[in-house]
Every structure is written in C-alpha cells, then in structure tokens.
C-alpha cells in the first residue's frame, strides 16, 4: 500500500478524521487526551516531571486501544507523528467545545 503524502495540516486533517470515525475510537482518544492534560497539570502543581510521562503513556495507550481494537486500523501517529498530535488536539477541543460530535456519523 502506498503511503499518502500531505503537504499541509489542512490536507492531513480530513484523513485524520477519517481514521477516527467510530464512537469508541473518539471516546478512547478523548479519555487519553484528558488524562494527558490532567497529568500535565499535576506535574506543574507538584513540580514532578514524571507525571508528564504518565500523561504521554495514558494518551497513547488509550488512543492505540481505540485504533487496534475498535477502529481496527494503524494509528496515524506512526507515519505522521506531529500532524497526528496536532489533529488529536484539534479534534479534542472541537469535541470539548461542541463543534464536533464524539458520536459516529451514520452513513445516509
């Protein structure tokens, strides 16, 4: 299978969203990213940088569970680590602000 090439985040983001269609995948990502932010806050409050590592492990752990067991695809972060991280944060905040649904969109 040929690897897709993206010249910008704007080109990448529709692909990213397509790789995160199922409700369960979006939920696992949302939980993992929420835990990441909680651990970052804990690290700042306690001055313990180890919490950042816990946050990264939580975020990737939950995301990969979503991809491997729910979406049944390979995480975009393996090929596009920086754009995937940006996509995760964008989707997270869009869901948080109600601009994007956490629920799977049904085919019409």
N, CA, C and O atoms as a MOPAC input file, in Angstrom:
PM7 MOZYME 1SCF
protein

 N      0.84900 1    -1.19200 1     0.00000 1
 C      0.00000 1     0.00000 1     0.00000 1
 C      0.88000 1     1.23500 1     0.00000 1
 O      1.82500 1     1.32300 1     0.78400 1
 N      0.58700 1     2.16900 1    -0.85300 1
 C      1.36900 1     3.38300 1    -0.97200 1
 C      1.04100 1     4.35300 1     0.15200 1
 O     -0.12300 1     4.57100 1     0.48900 1
 N      2.09600 1     4.93300 1     0.72800 1
 C      1.91300 1     5.90100 1     1.79800 1
 C      1.39100 1     7.21300 1     1.22300 1
 O      1.88100 1     7.69400 1     0.20100 1
 N      0.38500 1     7.78900 1     1.89600 1
 C     -0.15500 1     9.07000 1     1.46000 1
 C      0.83100 1    10.16300 1     1.83000 1
 O      1.51900 1    10.06500 1     2.84600 1
 N      0.90200 1    11.19300 1     1.01900 1
 C      1.76500 1    12.34400 1     1.27600 1
 C      0.89200 1    13.57400 1     1.47300 1
 O     -0.01400 1    13.83900 1     0.68300 1
 N      1.17000 1    14.31100 1     2.52200 1
 C      0.42100 1    15.52900 1     2.81700 1
 C      1.38600 1    16.69400 1     2.86400 1
 O      2.45700 1    16.60900 1     3.46300 1
 N      0.99400 1    17.77900 1     2.22500 1
 C      1.83700 1    18.96600 1     2.19400 1
 C      1.50000 1    19.96600 1     3.28800 1
 O      2.25400 1    20.90700 1     3.53800 1
 N      0.35500 1    19.75500 1     3.94100 1
 C     -0.06200 1    20.68900 1     4.98400 1
 C     -0.99100 1    19.97700 1     5.95800 1
 O     -1.51900 1    18.90400 1     5.66900 1
 N     -1.17700 1    20.59300 1     7.10600 1
 C     -2.11300 1    20.04800 1     8.08500 1
 C     -3.53400 1    20.08900 1     7.53300 1
 O     -4.33200 1    19.19600 1     7.81800 1
 N     -3.85700 1    21.10100 1     6.75600 1
 C     -5.19700 1    21.22300 1     6.17900 1
 C     -5.49800 1    20.04600 1     5.25700 1
 O     -6.64400 1    19.60100 1     5.18500 1
 N     -4.49600 1    19.53800 1     4.55600 1
 C     -4.67300 1    18.34400 1     3.72000 1
 C     -4.76600 1    17.09200 1     4.58600 1
 O     -5.50700 1    16.16400 1     4.26400 1
 N     -4.01600 1    17.06800 1     5.67700 1
 C     -3.94200 1    15.89700 1     6.54300 1
 C     -5.19500 1    15.69600 1     7.38100 1
 O     -5.61500 1    14.55700 1     7.58800 1
 N     -5.80100 1    16.76800 1     7.86600 1
 C     -6.87400 1    16.64900 1     8.85100 1
 C     -8.08600 1    15.83400 1     8.37900 1
 O     -8.60900 1    15.05000 1     9.17100 1
 N     -8.55400 1    15.97200 1     7.15000 1
 C     -9.65700 1    15.09200 1     6.71000 1
 C     -9.27200 1    13.60800 1     6.77800 1
 O    -10.09700 1    12.77000 1     7.14100 1
 N     -8.03000 1    13.28600 1     6.43200 1
 C     -7.53700 1    11.91100 1     6.55800 1
 C     -7.55200 1    11.49000 1     8.02800 1
 O     -7.97900 1    10.38300 1     8.35500 1
 N     -7.08600 1    12.37100 1     8.90800 1
 C     -7.06200 1    12.08400 1    10.34600 1
 C     -8.47000 1    11.77000 1    10.86100 1
 O     -8.67800 1    10.78900 1    11.57400 1
 N     -9.43000 1    12.61600 1    10.48800 1
 C    -10.80700 1    12.39300 1    10.93800 1
 C    -11.36600 1    11.09000 1    10.37700 1
 O    -12.12600 1    10.40300 1    11.06000 1
 N    -11.00600 1    10.74400 1     9.15700 1
 C    -11.46600 1     9.50400 1     8.54700 1
 C    -10.92400 1     8.28100 1     9.29100 1
 O    -11.55800 1     7.22600 1     9.30200 1
 N     -9.76700 1     8.42400 1     9.90400 1
 C     -9.16100 1     7.34500 1    10.68500 1
 C     -9.74000 1     7.27200 1    12.09700 1
 O     -9.36300 1     6.39800 1    12.87800 1
 N    -10.64800 1     8.18100 1    12.42300 1
 C    -11.26300 1     8.26500 1    13.75700 1
 C    -12.78000 1     8.38400 1    13.62500 1
 O    -13.39100 1     9.28300 1    14.20300 1
 N    -13.37600 1     7.48100 1    12.86900 1
 C    -14.80700 1     7.56500 1    12.59100 1
 C    -15.67600 1     7.00100 1    13.70500 1
 O    -16.75100 1     7.53200 1    13.98500 1
 N    -15.22600 1     5.94700 1    14.33100 1
 C    -16.07200 1     5.22200 1    15.28000 1
 C    -16.12500 1     5.92300 1    16.64000 1
 O    -15.14000 1     6.49200 1    17.11100 1
 N    -17.30100 1     5.86100 1    17.24500 1
 C    -17.52200 1     6.48800 1    18.54500 1
 C    -16.51200 1     6.00600 1    19.57100 1
 O    -15.95000 1     6.81300 1    20.31100 1
 N    -16.27400 1     4.70300 1    19.62600 1
 C    -15.35000 1     4.15200 1    20.61200 1
 C    -13.94100 1     4.69100 1    20.46100 1
 O    -13.25900 1     4.94900 1    21.45300 1
 N    -13.50500 1     4.86300 1    19.22800 1
 C    -12.16900 1     5.40900 1    18.98500 1
 C    -12.09500 1     6.84900 1    19.46100 1
 O    -11.11600 1     7.24900 1    20.09100 1
 N    -13.11400 1     7.62200 1    19.16600 1
 C    -13.13300 1     9.02100 1    19.61100 1
 C    -13.18300 1     9.10400 1    21.13600 1
 O    -12.54800 1     9.97300 1    21.73400 1
 N    -13.93400 1     8.20200 1    21.76200 1
 C    -14.01500 1     8.20000 1    23.22500 1
 C    -12.66600 1     7.84300 1    23.84000 1
 O    -12.22000 1     8.50300 1    24.77900 1
 N    -12.01100 1     6.80200 1    23.31900 1
 C    -10.71400 1     6.42900 1    23.88900 1
 C     -9.68900 1     7.54500 1    23.70500 1
 O     -8.87900 1     7.79400 1    24.59800 1
 N     -9.71800 1     8.21400 1    22.56200 1
 C     -8.82500 1     9.35900 1    22.35600 1
 C     -9.15200 1    10.48400 1    23.33800 1
 O     -8.25400 1    11.08400 1    23.92900 1
 N    -10.42800 1    10.75700 1    23.50300 1
 C    -10.84000 1    11.84500 1    24.38700 1
 C    -10.40800 1    11.55900 1    25.82900 1
 O     -9.92100 1    12.45200 1    26.52200 1
 N    -10.58500 1    10.32500 1    26.27200 1
 C    -10.15500 1     9.94900 1    27.62500 1
 C     -8.64000 1    10.08900 1    27.75400 1
 O     -8.14800 1    10.68300 1    28.71400 1
 N     -7.91000 1     9.54800 1    26.79700 1
 C     -6.44900 1     9.60700 1    26.84800 1
 C     -5.91700 1    11.02700 1    26.83600 1
 O     -5.00000 1    11.34900 1    27.59100 1
 N     -6.47400 1    11.87500 1    25.99700 1
 C     -6.02400 1    13.26900 1    25.92300 1
 C     -6.40800 1    14.02600 1    27.19200 1
 O     -5.64700 1    14.87100 1    27.66400 1
 N     -7.57600 1    13.72900 1    27.74200 1
 C     -7.97000 1    14.34500 1    29.01800 1
 C     -6.98500 1    13.96000 1    30.11700 1
 O     -6.55800 1    14.80900 1    30.89900 1
 N     -6.62500 1    12.67900 1    30.17300 1
 C     -5.64900 1    12.23100 1    31.17200 1
 C     -4.30100 1    12.90900 1    30.96300 1
 O     -3.62500 1    13.26500 1    31.92800 1
 N     -3.91300 1    13.08800 1    29.70700 1
 C     -2.66300 1    13.78700 1    29.42100 1
 C     -2.67700 1    15.18500 1    30.04800 1
 O     -1.73200 1    15.57300 1    30.73500 1
 N     -3.74200 1    15.92600 1    29.80900 1
 C     -3.82100 1    17.28700 1    30.36000 1
 C     -3.86500 1    17.27200 1    31.89300 1
 O     -3.26800 1    18.13400 1    32.53900 1
 N     -4.56400 1    16.30400 1    32.47000 1
 C     -4.61200 1    16.19100 1    33.93200 1
 C     -3.21100 1    15.93100 1    34.48800 1
 O     -2.80600 1    16.55100 1    35.47100 1
 N     -2.47700 1    15.01900 1    33.86000 1
 C     -1.12200 1    14.72700 1    34.33000 1
 C     -0.17800 1    15.91600 1    34.13400 1
 O      0.70000 1    16.14200 1    34.96700 1
 N     -0.34200 1    16.67100 1    33.06000 1
 C      0.48500 1    17.86800 1    32.87300 1
 C      0.20000 1    18.87400 1    33.99100 1
 O      1.12400 1    19.46900 1    34.54500 1
 N     -1.06200 1    19.05700 1    34.31600 1
 C     -1.42700 1    19.96500 1    35.41200 1
 C     -0.84700 1    19.45700 1    36.72900 1
 O     -0.32900 1    20.24200 1    37.52300 1
 N     -0.93300 1    18.15300 1    36.96300 1
 C     -0.36200 1    17.58400 1    38.18300 1
 C      1.15300 1    17.80100 1    38.24000 1
 O      1.71200 1    18.07100 1    39.30300 1
 N      1.80500 1    17.68100 1    37.08400 1
 C      3.24400 1    17.90600 1    37.02400 1
 C      3.59800 1    19.34700 1    37.39000 1
 O      4.57200 1    19.59600 1    38.10000 1
 N      2.80300 1    20.28300 1    36.90100 1
 C      3.03400 1    21.70100 1    37.20700 1
 C      2.80200 1    21.97400 1    38.69000 1
 O      3.59800 1    22.66000 1    39.33100 1
 N      1.72300 1    21.44200 1    39.22700 1
 C      1.37200 1    21.69000 1    40.62600 1
 C      2.39200 1    21.06700 1    41.58100 1
 O      2.79300 1    21.69000 1    42.56400 1
 N      2.80700 1    19.83500 1    41.28200 1
 C      3.68800 1    19.10400 1    42.19900 1
 C      5.17200 1    19.25700 1    41.88100 1
 O      6.02600 1    18.82000 1    42.65300 1
 N      5.47600 1    19.87900 1    40.74000 1
 C      6.86600 1    20.00200 1    40.27300 1
 C      7.51400 1    18.63000 1    40.06600 1
 O      8.71000 1    18.45000 1    40.29700 1
 N      6.70000 1    17.67400 1    39.62700 1
 C      7.17000 1    16.31900 1    39.36200 1
 C      7.04700 1    16.02700 1    37.86600 1
 O      5.95800 1    15.70500 1    37.39300 1
 N      8.13800 1    16.13400 1    37.12000 1
 C      8.06900 1    15.91900 1    35.67300 1
 C      7.66200 1    14.50100 1    35.26800 1
 O      7.23800 1    14.28400 1    34.13200 1
 N      7.78400 1    13.54100 1    36.17500 1
 C      7.39000 1    12.17100 1    35.85300 1
 C      5.91300 1    12.08100 1    35.46500 1
 O      5.53000 1    11.18700 1    34.71000 1
 N      5.08900 1    12.98500 1    35.96500 1
 C      3.67500 1    12.98400 1    35.60300 1
 C      3.46900 1    13.20300 1    34.10100 1
 O      2.49500 1    12.70900 1    33.53300 1
 N      4.36800 1    13.93200 1    33.46500 1
 C      4.25100 1    14.13900 1    32.01400 1
 C      4.39600 1    12.80400 1    31.29200 1
 O      3.67100 1    12.52600 1    30.33600 1
 N      5.33200 1    11.98100 1    31.75200 1
 C      5.48300 1    10.64500 1    31.17100 1
 C      4.20200 1     9.83700 1    31.34500 1
 O      3.76600 1     9.15700 1    30.41600 1
 N      3.59900 1     9.90600 1    32.52600 1
 C      2.33100 1     9.21000 1    32.75500 1
 C      1.25800 1     9.71600 1    31.78500 1
 O      0.44200 1     8.93800 1    31.29100 1
 N      1.26900 1    11.00300 1    31.52500 1
 C      0.29900 1    11.57700 1    30.59300 1
 C      0.48300 1    11.06600 1    29.17700 1
 O     -0.48700 1    10.73500 1    28.49500 1
 N      1.72900 1    11.00400 1    28.74100 1
 C      2.01800 1    10.51400 1    27.38500 1
 C      1.62200 1     9.04000 1    27.26600 1
 O      1.01300 1     8.63300 1    26.27600 1
 N      1.97100 1     8.24500 1    28.28000 1
 C      1.60800 1     6.82200 1    28.26400 1
 C      0.08900 1     6.65500 1    28.24500 1
 O     -0.43500 1     5.81500 1    27.51400 1
 N     -0.61400 1     7.45000 1    29.04300 1
 C     -2.08300 1     7.38400 1    29.06600 1
 C     -2.67900 1     7.75200 1    27.71600 1
 O     -3.55100 1     7.05400 1    27.19700 1
 N     -2.20300 1     8.84900 1    27.15600 1
 C     -2.75300 1     9.32300 1    25.87900 1
 C     -2.55400 1     8.29900 1    24.77900 1
 O     -3.50500 1     7.93900 1    24.08400 1
 N     -1.31900 1     7.82400 1    24.61400 1
 C     -1.05900 1     6.85500 1    23.55700 1
 C     -1.70900 1     5.51000 1    23.85200 1
 O     -2.20700 1     4.84700 1    22.94200 1
 N     -1.70800 1     5.10600 1    25.10900 1
 C     -2.33500 1     3.83000 1    25.46800 1
 C     -3.80200 1     3.79000 1    25.09600 1
 O     -4.25900 1     2.84500 1    24.45400 1
 N     -4.54100 1     4.81100 1    25.49700 1
 C     -5.96800 1     4.84900 1    25.16400 1
 C     -6.19100 1     4.98300 1    23.66600 1
 O     -7.07900 1     4.33700 1    23.10900 1
 N     -5.38900 1     5.82000 1    23.00600 1
 C     -5.54100 1     6.00400 1    21.55600 1
 C     -5.28400 1     4.69600 1    20.81700 1
 O     -6.04600 1     4.33100 1    19.92200 1
 N     -4.23700 1     3.99800 1    21.17700 1
 C     -3.89000 1     2.76300 1    20.47600 1
 C     -4.91400 1     1.66900 1    20.73700 1
 O     -5.18200 1     0.85900 1    19.85000 1
 N     -5.49100 1     1.62600 1    21.93000 1
 C     -6.58300 1     0.68200 1    22.18700 1
 C     -7.72900 1     0.95900 1    21.21200 1
 O     -8.29800 1     0.03400 1    20.63200 1
 N     -8.06000 1     2.23300 1    21.03800 1
 C     -9.11400 1     2.61300 1    20.10700 1
 C     -8.82200 1     2.18500 1    18.68200 1
 O     -9.70100 1     1.68600 1    17.97900 1
 N     -7.58000 1     2.38300 1    18.26100 1
 C     -7.23400 1     2.03000 1    16.87600 1
 C     -7.15900 1     0.52100 1    16.66500 1
 O     -7.73300 1     0.00200 1    15.70700 1
 N     -6.47000 1    -0.17500 1    17.53400 1
 C     -6.24600 1    -1.60600 1    17.31800 1
 C     -7.49400 1    -2.45400 1    17.55900 1
 O     -7.71300 1    -3.44000 1    16.85500 1
 N     -8.31800 1    -2.08100 1    18.55200 1
 C     -9.43800 1    -2.94200 1    18.92900 1
 C    -10.80900 1    -2.42100 1    18.49400 1
 O    -11.75400 1    -3.20500 1    18.39400 1
 N    -10.93700 1    -1.13800 1    18.23700 1
 C    -12.24100 1    -0.57900 1    17.86300 1
 C    -12.26200 1    -0.19000 1    16.38300 1
 O    -13.07900 1    -0.69400 1    15.61200 1
 N    -11.36900 1     0.69800 1    16.00200 1
 C    -11.33200 1     1.18300 1    14.61500 1
 C    -10.69400 1     0.14100 1    13.68900 1
 O    -10.99200 1     0.07800 1    12.49600 1
 N     -9.81100 1    -0.67300 1    14.27200 1
 C     -9.08300 1    -1.71600 1    13.53900 1
 C     -8.24700 1    -1.12600 1    12.39400 1
 O     -8.29100 1    -1.59300 1    11.25600 1
 N     -7.49100 1    -0.09100 1    12.74100 1
 C     -6.55300 1     0.49800 1    11.78800 1
 C     -5.25800 1     0.84900 1    12.51800 1
 O     -5.16100 1     0.70900 1    13.73800 1
 N     -4.28800 1     1.29800 1    11.76900 1
 C     -2.99600 1     1.65400 1    12.34100 1
 C     -3.02000 1     3.13600 1    12.70100 1
 O     -3.43900 1     3.95600 1    11.88400 1
 N     -2.57600 1     3.50000 1    13.91400 1
 C     -2.58400 1     4.90700 1    14.30800 1
 C     -1.79800 1     5.78200 1    13.32200 1
 O     -0.71300 1     5.41500 1    12.87100 1
 N     -2.36600 1     6.92900 1    13.00500 1
 C     -1.71600 1     7.87100 1    12.07800 1
 C     -0.39100 1     8.36800 1    12.64400 1
 O      0.48000 1     8.80400 1    11.89300 1
 N     -0.23700 1     8.30600 1    13.95000 1
 C      0.98600 1     8.80900 1    14.57000 1
 C      2.22300 1     8.03200 1    14.13300 1
 O      3.33500 1     8.55200 1    14.22200 1
 N      2.05300 1     6.79800 1    13.66400 1
 C      3.20300 1     6.01800 1    13.21200 1
 C      3.83600 1     6.62200 1    11.96200 1
 O      5.05300 1     6.55400 1    11.78800 1
 N      3.01800 1     7.20900 1    11.09500 1
 C      3.54000 1     7.81300 1     9.86400 1
 C      3.64500 1     9.33100 1     9.94900 1
 O      4.51200 1     9.92900 1     9.31200 1
 N      2.77700 1     9.95300 1    10.72500 1
 C      2.68800 1    11.40900 1    10.77200 1
 C      2.63900 1    11.87900 1    12.23500 1
 O      1.60800 1    12.38800 1    12.67400 1
 N      3.71700 1    11.72100 1    12.98500 1
 C      3.63900 1    11.98300 1    14.43000 1
 C      3.23600 1    13.41100 1    14.79800 1
 O      2.39500 1    13.58700 1    15.67900 1
 N      3.79300 1    14.42000 1    14.16700 1
 C      3.47200 1    15.79800 1    14.55800 1
 C      2.09700 1    16.22900 1    14.07600 1
 O      1.34500 1    16.86200 1    14.81700 1
 N      1.76600 1    15.88600 1    12.83500 1
 C      0.43700 1    16.24900 1    12.33800 1
 C     -0.64200 1    15.46900 1    13.08500 1
 O     -1.73700 1    15.98700 1    13.30700 1
 N     -0.34600 1    14.24600 1    13.46900 1
 C     -1.30400 1    13.44000 1    14.22000 1
 C     -1.54100 1    14.03200 1    15.60900 1
 O     -2.67800 1    14.07600 1    16.08100 1
 N     -0.47800 1    14.48400 1    16.25800 1
 C     -0.62300 1    15.12900 1    17.56900 1
 C     -1.47200 1    16.38700 1    17.45000 1
 O     -2.36100 1    16.62800 1    18.26700 1
 N     -1.19300 1    17.17800 1    16.43600 1
 C     -1.99400 1    18.38500 1    16.20200 1
 C     -3.45300 1    18.02900 1    15.90500 1
 O     -4.37000 1    18.69800 1    16.38200 1
 N     -3.66200 1    16.96500 1    15.11000 1
 C     -5.01300 1    16.51600 1    14.80300 1
 C     -5.74700 1    16.05100 1    16.04700 1
 O     -6.93900 1    16.31800 1    16.20500 1
 N     -5.04100 1    15.35300 1    16.93200 1
 C     -5.65400 1    14.88800 1    18.17100 1
 C     -6.11300 1    16.06400 1    19.01900 1
 O     -7.23300 1    16.07000 1    19.52900 1
 N     -5.24500 1    17.05700 1    19.16700 1
 C     -5.62100 1    18.22600 1    19.96900 1
 C     -6.76500 1    18.99900 1    19.31500 1
 O     -7.66800 1    19.47500 1    20.00400 1
 N     -6.72900 1    19.12400 1    17.99900 1
 C     -7.81100 1    19.84700 1    17.31200 1
 C     -9.14400 1    19.12200 1    17.50100 1
 O    -10.14300 1    19.74700 1    17.85800 1
 N     -9.16500 1    17.81400 1    17.26400 1
 C    -10.40400 1    17.05900 1    17.42600 1
 C    -10.87300 1    17.09600 1    18.87600 1
 O    -12.07100 1    17.21600 1    19.13100 1
 N     -9.94500 1    16.99600 1    19.83000 1
 C    -10.27400 1    17.03600 1    21.25700 1
 C    -11.00300 1    18.33000 1    21.60500 1
 O    -12.06800 1    18.30400 1    22.22200 1
 N    -10.42400 1    19.45500 1    21.20600 1
 C    -11.03600 1    20.73600 1    21.56000 1
 C    -12.31200 1    21.00300 1    20.77900 1
 O    -13.20700 1    21.67900 1    21.28500 1
 N    -12.41800 1    20.49100 1    19.56300 1
 C    -13.67500 1    20.62400 1    18.82700 1
 C    -14.78800 1    19.83100 1    19.51500 1
 O    -15.92600 1    20.29400 1    19.58500 1
 N    -14.46500 1    18.64800 1    20.01800 1
 C    -15.45100 1    17.86600 1    20.76500 1
 C    -15.79500 1    18.58000 1    22.06600 1
 O    -16.96900 1    18.70300 1    22.41700 1
 N    -14.78900 1    19.04700 1    22.77500 1
 C    -14.98700 1    19.72900 1    24.05300 1
 C    -15.87300 1    20.96500 1    23.89900 1
 O    -16.70100 1    21.25100 1    24.76400 1
 N    -15.69900 1    21.69200 1    22.80000 1
 C    -16.46800 1    22.91700 1    22.55300 1
 C    -17.78800 1    22.66600 1    21.82400 1
 O    -18.52400 1    23.61100 1    21.53900 1
 N    -18.09300 1    21.40500 1    21.52000 1
 C    -19.35200 1    21.06900 1    20.86400 1
 C    -19.36500 1    21.34500 1    19.37100 1
 O    -20.43300 1    21.35400 1    18.76000 1
 N    -18.20600 1    21.57000 1    18.77100 1
 C    -18.13600 1    21.83200 1    17.32900 1
 C    -18.04600 1    20.54600 1    16.51500 1
 O    -18.25000 1    20.54900 1    15.30200 1
 N    -17.74000 1    19.45800 1    17.19400 1
 C    -17.61700 1    18.14200 1    16.56300 1
 C    -18.25700 1    17.13800 1    17.51300 1
 O    -18.16400 1    17.28700 1    18.73200 1
 N    -18.89900 1    16.13000 1    16.96800 1
 C    -19.54800 1    15.11700 1    17.79300 1
 C    -18.57100 1    14.00300 1    18.14900 1
 O    -17.70800 1    13.63500 1    17.35100 1
 N    -18.71900 1    13.47900 1    19.34500 1
 C    -17.94100 1    12.30600 1    19.73500 1
 C    -18.57900 1    11.04800 1    19.15800 1
 O    -17.96000 1     9.98600 1    19.11800 1
 N    -19.82900 1    11.18400 1    18.71100 1
 C    -20.58100 1    10.05600 1    18.18800 1
 C    -20.25800 1     9.82100 1    16.71100 1
 O    -19.99800 1    10.74800 1    15.94400 1
 N    -20.28800 1     8.56700 1    16.36200 1
 C    -20.04400 1     8.15400 1    14.98000 1
 C    -21.11500 1     8.73700 1    14.06600 1
 O    -22.30000 1     8.74600 1    14.39800 1
 N    -20.67800 1     9.21700 1    12.92400 1
 C    -21.64500 1     9.72900 1    11.94200 1
 C    -22.16900 1     8.55600 1    11.12200 1
 O    -21.39600 1     7.77000 1    10.57400 1
 N    -23.47900 1     8.45000 1    11.04700 1
 C    -24.11200 1     7.36300 1    10.30300 1
 C    -24.11800 1     7.68200 1     8.81300 1
 O    -24.33100 1     8.82300 1     8.40500 1
 N    -23.88000 1     6.64200 1     8.01000 1
 C    -23.93700 1     6.79100 1     6.55700 1
 C    -25.39300 1     6.94500 1     6.13300 1
 O    -26.26500 1     6.22800 1     6.62500 1
 N    -25.65500 1     7.86900 1     5.23200 1
 C    -27.03900 1     8.08200 1     4.77800 1
 C    -27.28400 1     7.41200 1     3.45400 1
 O    -28.39100 1     7.48600 1     2.92100 1

